[in-house]
Amino acid sequence: MKRVFLTTLFFLLIIGNISADEITFVAQAPKSVVVNQQFRLTFKVNRANVKEPTIPDLSDFNILTGPHRSTQQNYQFVNGKSSKEESVTFTYILMAEKEGEFRIPAASIMVDGKKYSSNPLRLKVLPPDKNSSSQSQGGGNSMQMQNNGSSTNINDDDLFVRATLSMGKVYEQEAVLLTYKVYSTVNLTNLSNPTPDLKDFHIQEVQLPREKHFELEHYNGRNYNTVVWRQFVLFPQQSGVLEIPSLTFESVIAVQSRRSFDPFEMMFNGGPSYVEIKKNLTSNKLTLDVKKLPAGRPAGFSGGVGQFAISSSISSQDVKTNEEITLKVKVKGLGNMKLVGNPIMDFPSEFEVYDPIINNNFSLKTNGFSGDKVFEYVITPRASGTYTIPAARFVYFDPLQDAYKTIESEPYTINVEKSKEQATTTATYIGKEVSKVLGSDIRHIKLGADGVSRENNGFYASVTYYLLYIIPLFLFVIYIIVHRKRVIENANVSLVRTKKANKVAVKRLKIAKNLLSLNKKNEFYDEILKTLWGYMSDKMNIPVSQLSKDNVANELEKRGADSSLIAELNSVLNEAEFARYAPGDAGQAMDKVYTMAIDVIGRMENSIKK
């Protein structure tokens, strides 16, 4: 009796801990069906004691049976707490009698005195196959379909991969989507994942769900189970008619064995048996018409193609000399974000500015990279006064309007005060020193008996006496000259940058080496490019806004560099820009680019005439 009481108490506690979930009322149906094909329309509510729902107008379909009511219950015990899930599903069997796209409105149901509505649905009714009078039944999400041919004869029309492009004509660097879609009427069980080899494009793969859901589609007079297998966003690197070659996929198909048609064989084996057949599927070739960017490119155009906007922010507008300011310029948009160059910046000559730190905050979409690119400048004013940092400018090409555009952020006025730690001027310093010397050099004049001064043969009139004054004064003058030269050199930002160019490059190469060891591909190539461009900007005093391969080549020729050095520099820049987007062995490519960068910087350091 005591045991029965404890058992009853236990179940009462379970029921007392059952949580009341939020009411959900969901409608489900396949996305596409075929004319005269039966399909299921279900309405599911997560409560047990409910009446039939009020169904919407289904006059576009023939209601064969329904509603069929089924109840499900599920008990769960998690962390000492129990929960009970109850649901009721109402199922209707419908048939579509005419093709087209139809809308199934929301149904309604009463639960605990409150009215709840389901989600509306859209259904596409496809025409039947031209070569068949009937269509196999089943939902559109199934991966398997009946094999109407023989057990081993699979035609190219039964299973194939079709390649398509989102656009047939684009500009250079404009994003275009390449899609590989599978069409199947057989029991496809496996398919390989080859990657196209496209040398004239930068290529980025779109991440698709691992779990593939097939849908019905009417194509060339037949109904197929279809699924998007792979997608790539392409950025054409040159103009002209570019070819996308065919791609071969290896497929595995399960085909019912001939022996399984024997009823005795099926009885003893527990059902039909299948054999696997391998078949290579070759996609169609494609061509893309790539238009050259229009002539008359504005100054500062770095290759950005898409739609962009620009904004900026600054850490402070009231500072003191030698204090750092952080200026952030954000370029936001949709397009070839990875190839977007630095905005055009015109800083006052009294400001010391190094190359910006670039933060990439964008992701791949089917129509290009979407997000923003932030350029962070660290600025150090070296002289007091009021200065204006002009608006940052960004030049890009908008393919939707077939025009170049220049956008600007806001300008900033910077008030720079002299810091307390700033050294006194050289003139003041010299004046103080001279006054000290004069103050200690006044002596009474001793006169002879005839009123004429006489030479003192003692220490005060000796050569040693005067040398003790002349030598320190001479050394002091030399010190002042050297000090003034250092002050002038430190004020010359370009000279300081030239002297420190190699040290800055070495530090950045160490950062790149760490990124290489961590196999961070994108960050590594960004750091290598920043190292190379930053070194050339510092070493040859070229403003960041004027950095280009042509300008660098001209400057190297002026400084006596030979043509092989210029060719090697262009080679490593091209290799770094291409390797970060190219498929293949990332580690080997990164090692190669790192070695090339070290070699070219070493040659430039030894060859460039100061």
C-alpha positions in Angstrom: 0.0 0.0 0.0 2.8 2.4 0.8 4.5 1.6 -2.5 1.3 2.4 -4.4 1.0 5.7 -2.5 4.6 6.7 -3.4 4.1 5.8 -7.1 0.9 7.9 -7.2 2.7 10.8 -5.5 5.6 10.6 -8.0 3.3 10.8 -11.0 1.4 13.7 -9.4 4.7 15.6 -9.0 5.5 14.9 -12.7 2.2 16.3 -13.8 2.7 19.3 -11.5 6.0 20.1 -13.1 4.7 19.9 -16.7 5.3 23.3 -18.3 2.8 25.1 -20.5 4.4 25.9 -23.8 3.5 28.8 -26.0 0.7 27.9 -28.4 1.9 27.2 -32.0 -0.3 26.4 -35.0 1.7 25.5 -38.1 0.6 24.7 -41.7 2.8 22.5 -43.9 2.6 21.4 -47.6 5.1 20.7 -50.4 6.4 23.8 -52.2 5.6 22.2 -55.6 3.5 19.4 -56.9 2.3 18.1 -60.3 -1.1 18.3 -61.9 -3.3 15.3 -60.8 -0.8 14.5 -58.1 -2.1 13.9 -54.5 -0.4 15.8 -51.7 -0.7 16.3 -48.0 -1.8 19.6 -46.3 -1.3 19.4 -42.5 -2.2 21.7 -39.6 -0.4 21.0 -36.3 -1.1 22.6 -32.9 0.8 21.8 -29.7 -2.3 21.1 -27.6 -4.3 17.9 -27.3 -7.9 18.9 -26.3 -8.8 21.0 -29.3 -11.5 21.0 -31.9 -11.0 20.8 -35.6 -9.6 24.0 -37.2 -11.5 26.2 -39.5 -9.8 25.6 -42.8 -9.3 28.3 -45.5 -10.9 28.3 -49.0 -9.5 25.3 -50.9 -11.6 25.6 -54.0 -8.5 25.6 -56.2 -7.9 22.0 -55.2 -9.9 18.8 -55.0 -10.2 17.6 -51.3 -10.0 13.8 -51.4 -10.1 13.0 -47.7 -9.8 14.8 -44.4 -9.3 15.9 -41.9 -7.6 12.9 -40.3 -6.8 13.6 -36.6 -3.6 12.2 -35.0 -2.3 12.9 -31.5 1.2 12.7 -30.3 2.6 12.8 -26.7 6.2 13.0 -25.5 7.5 13.0 -21.9 11.0 14.4 -21.1 13.1 14.4 -17.9 15.9 17.0 -17.9 17.9 18.0 -14.8 15.4 16.6 -12.5 12.5 18.4 -14.2 9.8 16.8 -16.3 8.0 18.1 -19.3 5.2 16.9 -21.4 4.7 17.7 -25.1 1.3 17.2 -26.7 0.3 17.9 -30.2 -2.5 17.2 -32.6 -2.1 17.1 -36.4 -5.0 17.5 -38.8 -4.2 16.0 -42.3 -6.0 16.7 -45.6 -5.3 14.8 -48.8 -5.7 17.2 -51.8 -5.2 17.0 -55.5 -4.2 19.8 -57.8 -6.3 19.9 -61.0 -4.7 22.8 -62.9 -1.2 24.2 -63.1 -0.1 27.6 -61.8 0.9 29.2 -58.5 -1.6 29.2 -55.7 -1.9 30.7 -52.2 -3.4 28.7 -49.3 -4.7 31.2 -46.8 -4.2 30.8 -43.0 -6.5 28.5 -41.0 -7.7 29.2 -37.5 -8.3 27.2 -34.3 -9.6 27.9 -30.8 -7.4 26.9 -27.9 -8.5 27.7 -24.3 -10.9 30.2 -25.6 -8.4 32.1 -27.8 -8.2 32.1 -31.5 -4.9 31.3 -33.2 -4.0 31.5 -36.9 -1.6 29.4 -39.0 0.9 30.6 -41.5 -0.2 31.0 -45.1 1.4 28.8 -47.8 2.3 29.1 -51.5 2.1 26.1 -53.8 3.4 25.8 -57.3 1.5 23.2 -59.5 3.6 22.0 -62.4 2.4 20.5 -65.7 2.8 16.7 -66.1 5.7 15.2 -68.1 5.2 15.3 -71.8 6.3 11.7 -72.2 4.2 10.2 -69.5 0.5 10.3 -68.7 0.8 9.8 -65.0 3.1 11.2 -62.3 4.5 9.3 -59.4 3.1 10.4 -56.1 5.1 11.8 -53.3 6.3 15.0 -51.8 8.8 17.3 -53.5 11.4 17.2 -50.7 12.2 13.5 -51.2 15.7 12.8 -52.6 14.4 9.6 -54.2 12.1 9.2 -57.2 10.8 6.2 -59.2 13.1 5.0 -61.9 10.8 4.5 -64.8 13.5 3.2 -67.1 15.2 -0.1 -67.0 17.2 -1.1 -63.9 20.6 -0.1 -65.4 19.8 2.2 -68.3 20.2 5.8 -67.1 20.1 8.4 -69.8 21.6 11.9 -69.8 18.1 13.3 -69.5 17.5 11.3 -66.3 20.3 12.9 -64.3 22.5 15.9 -65.2 24.1 19.1 -63.7 23.2 22.4 -65.2 25.5 25.5 -64.9 23.9 29.0 -65.0 25.1 32.6 -64.5 23.1 35.3 -62.8 24.0 37.8 -65.6 25.3 37.4 -69.1 27.0 40.8 -69.4 29.0 42.5 -66.6 31.8 45.0 -66.0 35.3 44.1 -64.8 35.3 43.4 -61.1 31.5 43.2 -61.0 30.2 40.2 -59.1 28.3 37.5 -60.9 26.9 34.3 -59.5 27.8 30.9 -60.9 25.3 28.1 -59.9 25.6 24.3 -60.4 22.1 22.7 -60.1 21.3 19.0 -60.1 18.3 17.6 -62.0 17.4 14.0 -61.2 14.6 11.5 -61.8 16.6 8.6 -60.3 17.7 7.6 -56.9 20.9 9.7 -56.5 22.8 8.7 -53.4 26.1 10.5 -53.7 27.7 13.4 -55.8 31.2 14.8 -55.7 32.2 18.4 -55.1 34.6 19.6 -57.8 35.8 23.2 -58.0 36.0 25.0 -61.3 39.4 26.2 -62.5 38.9 29.8 -63.6 42.1 31.7 -64.2 40.4 34.9 -65.4 38.3 35.4 -62.3 38.7 35.8 -58.5 36.4 33.1 -57.2 34.6 32.8 -53.8 32.4 29.9 -52.9 29.0 30.5 -51.3 28.4 28.4 -48.2 25.3 26.2 -48.8 23.6 24.0 -46.2 25.1 20.6 -45.8 21.7 18.9 -45.7 20.3 19.0 -49.3 16.6 19.4 -49.8 15.3 18.5 -53.3 12.4 20.4 -54.8 10.3 19.6 -57.9 11.0 21.7 -61.0 9.6 21.5 -64.5 12.4 21.7 -67.1 12.3 20.9 -70.8 9.0 19.1 -70.6 9.9 16.9 -67.6 9.6 17.1 -63.8 12.8 16.7 -61.9 13.9 16.6 -58.3 16.4 19.6 -58.2 18.8 21.0 -55.7 21.4 23.8 -55.9 24.6 21.8 -55.4 27.4 24.5 -55.5 27.5 28.3 -56.0 30.5 30.6 -56.6 30.7 34.4 -56.8 33.0 35.4 -59.7 34.8 38.7 -60.1 36.1 39.0 -63.7 39.7 40.4 -63.8 39.7 41.3 -67.5 37.4 42.3 -70.3 36.3 40.3 -73.3 34.3 37.1 -73.8 35.5 34.8 -71.0 34.7 31.1 -71.0 33.7 29.0 -68.0 34.6 25.4 -69.0 32.5 22.4 -68.2 32.9 20.7 -64.9 32.7 16.9 -64.2 30.8 15.5 -61.2 31.1 11.9 -60.1 27.7 10.5 -59.1 26.5 7.2 -57.5 22.9 6.0 -58.2 21.0 3.2 -56.4 19.2 1.1 -59.0 16.8 -1.8 -58.1 18.3 -5.1 -58.9 16.7 -7.3 -61.6 16.5 -10.2 -59.2 14.5 -8.1 -56.8 11.5 -8.2 -59.2 11.2 -11.9 -58.3 8.5 -12.1 -55.6 10.2 -15.1 -53.9 13.5 -13.2 -53.8 11.8 -10.2 -52.3 10.0 -12.3 -49.7 13.3 -14.0 -48.5 15.4 -10.8 -48.6 12.8 -8.7 -46.8 12.2 -6.4 -49.8 13.8 -5.3 -53.0 17.6 -5.2 -53.3 19.6 -2.4 -55.0 22.9 -2.1 -56.8 25.1 1.1 -57.1 26.0 2.5 -60.5 28.6 5.2 -61.0 28.1 7.9 -63.6 30.1 11.0 -64.6 28.0 14.1 -65.1 29.5 16.9 -67.2 28.0 20.4 -66.9 27.5 22.7 -69.8 30.0 25.3 -70.8 29.3 29.0 -70.3 30.5 32.3 -71.7 30.4 35.7 -70.0 30.6 39.0 -71.8 32.8 41.3 -69.6 32.8 45.0 -70.5 35.8 47.1 -69.9 35.4 49.9 -67.4 34.7 53.2 -69.2 37.5 55.6 -70.0 38.1 58.8 -68.0 38.8 57.1 -64.7 38.9 59.8 -61.9 42.1 60.3 -60.0 42.3 58.0 -57.0 40.2 55.2 -58.5 41.6 52.0 -56.9 39.3 49.5 -58.6 36.2 49.5 -56.4 33.1 48.3 -58.3 29.7 48.1 -56.7 27.6 50.4 -54.5 29.3 52.1 -51.6 28.9 54.8 -48.9 31.6 56.5 -46.7 31.6 57.8 -43.1 34.3 58.8 -40.6 34.9 59.5 -36.9 37.8 61.0 -35.0 38.9 60.5 -31.4 39.5 64.2 -30.5 39.7 67.6 -32.2 41.5 69.4 -29.4 44.9 68.0 -28.6 48.5 69.0 -27.8 51.6 68.5 -29.8 52.9 64.9 -30.0 49.6 63.5 -28.8 48.0 60.8 -31.0 44.7 61.1 -32.7 42.7 58.2 -34.2 40.8 58.8 -37.4 38.5 56.0 -38.6 37.2 56.0 -42.2 34.5 53.4 -43.0 33.7 52.3 -46.5 30.4 50.4 -46.5 28.7 48.7 -49.4 28.2 45.8 -51.7 30.7 44.8 -54.4 34.3 43.7 -54.6 35.1 44.7 -51.0 38.4 42.7 -50.9 39.9 44.8 -53.6 38.7 48.2 -52.3 41.7 50.4 -51.9 42.5 53.1 -49.3 40.4 56.3 -49.4 42.1 59.5 -50.6 43.4 61.4 -47.6 45.2 64.8 -47.6 46.8 65.3 -44.2 48.6 68.5 -43.2 52.4 68.3 -43.6 52.8 69.1 -39.8 51.1 65.7 -39.0 53.0 62.5 -38.9 50.8 59.7 -40.3 51.6 56.1 -41.0 49.7 53.6 -43.1 46.2 52.7 -41.8 45.2 49.6 -40.0 42.5 47.9 -42.1 39.7 45.9 -40.5 37.5 43.9 -42.8 33.9 43.4 -41.6 32.2 41.9 -44.6 30.8 38.6 -45.7 30.1 36.9 -49.0 26.6 37.1 -50.5 25.3 35.8 -53.8 25.7 39.2 -55.3 29.1 40.1 -53.9 30.7 41.0 -50.6 28.5 42.9 -48.2 29.6 44.9 -45.2 32.3 47.5 -44.4 36.0 48.1 -44.5 37.4 50.4 -41.8 40.7 52.3 -42.3 42.2 53.4 -38.9 44.8 56.2 -39.1 47.0 57.1 -36.1 47.9 60.8 -36.4 50.5 62.7 -34.4 50.6 66.6 -34.8 54.2 67.9 -34.4 53.5 71.6 -34.4 50.9 73.8 -32.6 48.2 75.6 -34.5 44.8 75.1 -36.1 44.7 72.6 -39.0 42.0 71.1 -41.3 41.9 67.5 -42.2 40.0 67.5 -45.5 37.2 65.1 -46.2 38.2 61.5 -47.0 37.3 60.7 -50.6 36.5 57.4 -52.2 36.2 56.8 -55.9 34.3 53.8 -57.3 32.4 52.6 -60.3 28.7 52.0 -60.1 27.7 49.3 -62.6 24.0 50.0 -62.1 24.4 53.6 -63.3 27.3 52.9 -65.6 29.2 55.8 -64.0 32.2 56.7 -61.8 31.2 58.2 -58.5 33.2 60.1 -55.8 31.8 60.1 -52.3 33.2 62.1 -49.3 33.1 61.9 -45.5 33.1 65.0 -43.3 36.2 67.2 -42.8 37.7 67.9 -39.3 39.2 71.0 -37.8 42.0 70.2 -35.3 43.2 72.6 -32.6 46.7 71.7 -31.5 48.2 73.4 -28.4 51.8 73.4 -27.5 52.5 70.8 -24.9 54.3 71.6 -21.6 57.0 69.1 -22.3 58.0 70.8 -25.6 61.6 71.9 -25.5 62.5 75.6 -25.4 63.7 77.2 -28.6 67.4 77.2 -29.5 67.6 81.0 -29.4 66.4 81.3 -25.8 68.7 78.5 -24.8 71.7 80.3 -26.4 70.8 83.6 -24.8 70.8 82.1 -21.3 74.1 80.4 -21.8 75.7 83.6 -23.2 74.4 85.6 -20.2 76.0 83.1 -17.8 79.3 83.5 -19.6 79.2 87.3 -19.5 78.2 87.3 -15.9 81.2 85.3 -14.8 83.7 87.1 -17.1 83.5 90.7 -15.7 86.8 91.7 -14.0 88.3 94.9 -12.6 90.9 96.5 -14.8 94.2 97.1 -13.1 96.1 100.2 -14.3 99.8 101.0 -14.2 101.3 104.1 -12.7 101.0 106.0 -16.0 97.4 105.1 -16.2 97.9 102.5 -18.9 96.9 99.0 -18.3 99.7 96.5 -18.1 99.8 92.9 -19.2 99.6 90.5 -16.3 102.2 87.9 -16.6 100.3 85.6 -14.2 97.7 82.9 -14.8 94.9 85.3 -15.7 96.8 86.7 -18.7 98.1 83.3 -19.9 97.1 81.4 -23.1 95.8 78.6 -20.8 93.4 81.1 -19.2 91.8 82.1 -22.5 91.7 78.5 -23.8 89.6 77.5 -20.8 87.0 79.9 -22.1 87.4 79.4 -25.8 87.3 75.6 -25.9 84.0 75.2 -23.9 82.4 77.9 -26.0 83.5 76.2 -29.2 82.2 72.9 -28.0 78.9 74.5 -27.0 78.5 76.1 -30.4 79.1 72.6 -32.0 76.5 71.1 -29.7 74.0 73.8 -30.7 74.6 73.2 -34.4 74.1 69.4 -34.0 71.1 69.9 -31.8 69.4 72.3 -34.4 70.2 69.8 -37.2 68.4 67.0 -35.2 65.4 69.3 -34.5 65.1 70.1 -38.2 65.4 66.4 -39.2 62.8 65.4 -36.6 60.5 68.1 -38.0 60.9 66.6 -41.5 58.4 63.8 -41.3 59.3 62.4 -44.7 63.0 62.1 -43.7 62.1 60.3 -40.5 59.9 57.9 -42.4 62.6 57.2 -44.9 65.1 56.3 -42.2 62.6 54.1 -40.4 61.2 52.4 -43.5 63.3 49.2 -43.1 62.7 48.9 -39.4 58.9 49.3 -39.8 59.0 46.7 -42.7 60.9 44.2 -40.5 58.3 44.5 -37.7 55.5 44.0 -40.1 57.2 41.0 -41.7 57.4 39.4 -38.2 53.7 39.9 -37.8 53.2 38.3 -41.2 55.4 35.3 -40.1 53.1 34.8 -37.1 50.0 34.8 -39.3 51.7 32.4 -41.6 52.4 30.0 -38.8 48.7 30.3 -37.7 47.6 29.7 -41.3 45.5 32.8 -41.3 45.4 33.3 -45.1 43.5 36.5 -45.5 45.2 38.3 -42.6 48.6 37.1 -43.9 48.2 38.5 -47.4 46.7 41.8 -46.0 49.8 42.2 -43.8 52.2 41.4 -46.7 50.6 44.0 -49.0 50.6 46.6 -46.2 54.3 45.8 -45.6 55.2 46.3 -49.2 53.1 49.4 -49.9 54.1 50.9 -46.6 57.8 50.3 -47.2 57.6 52.0 -50.6 55.6 54.9 -49.3 58.1 55.5 -46.4 61.3 54.8 -48.4 60.5 56.9 -51.4 58.3 59.5 -49.7 55.3 58.8 -51.9 51.9 59.8 -50.3 49.5 57.0 -49.7 46.9 58.6 -52.1 49.5 58.4 -55.0 50.7 54.9 -54.4 50.4 52.8 -57.6 52.6 50.4 -59.5 53.3 52.9 -62.2 54.3 55.7 -59.7 56.5 53.3 -57.8 58.2 52.1 -61.0 58.9 55.7 -62.1 60.4 56.6 -58.7 62.6 53.5 -58.7 63.9 54.4 -62.1 64.8 57.9 -60.9 66.7 56.4 -57.9 68.8 54.2 -60.2 67.0 50.8 -59.6 67.4 48.3 -62.5 64.5 46.8 -64.4 64.8 43.4 -62.8 64.1 44.9 -59.3 61.0 46.6 -60.7 59.8 43.4 -62.4 60.4 41.4 -59.1 58.4 44.0 -57.1 55.5 43.8 -59.5 55.7 40.0 -59.4 55.4 39.8 -55.6 52.5 42.3 -55.5 50.6 40.4 -58.2 51.4 37.1 -56.5 50.1 38.4 -53.1 47.0 39.9 -54.6 46.1 36.7 -56.6 47.2 34.1 -54.1 44.7 35.2 -51.3 41.8 34.5 -53.6 43.1 31.6 -55.7 42.3 28.0 -54.8 45.1 25.5 -54.1 47.7 24.8 -51.5 47.4 27.8 -49.2 50.4 27.0 -47.1 52.8 26.6 -50.1 51.6 29.8 -51.7 52.0 31.8 -48.4 55.6 30.5 -47.9 56.4 31.6 -51.5 54.9 35.1 -51.1 56.7 35.6 -47.7 60.1 34.7 -49.2 59.5 36.9 -52.3 58.6 39.8 -50.0 61.8 39.5 -47.9 63.9 39.3 -51.0 62.4 42.3 -52.8 62.7 44.5 -49.7 66.3 43.5 -49.2 67.1 44.3 -52.8 65.4 47.7 -52.6 67.2 48.6 -49.4 70.6 47.9 -51.1 69.8 49.4 -54.5 67.8 52.6 -53.9 69.9 55.7 -53.9 69.2 58.0 -51.0 
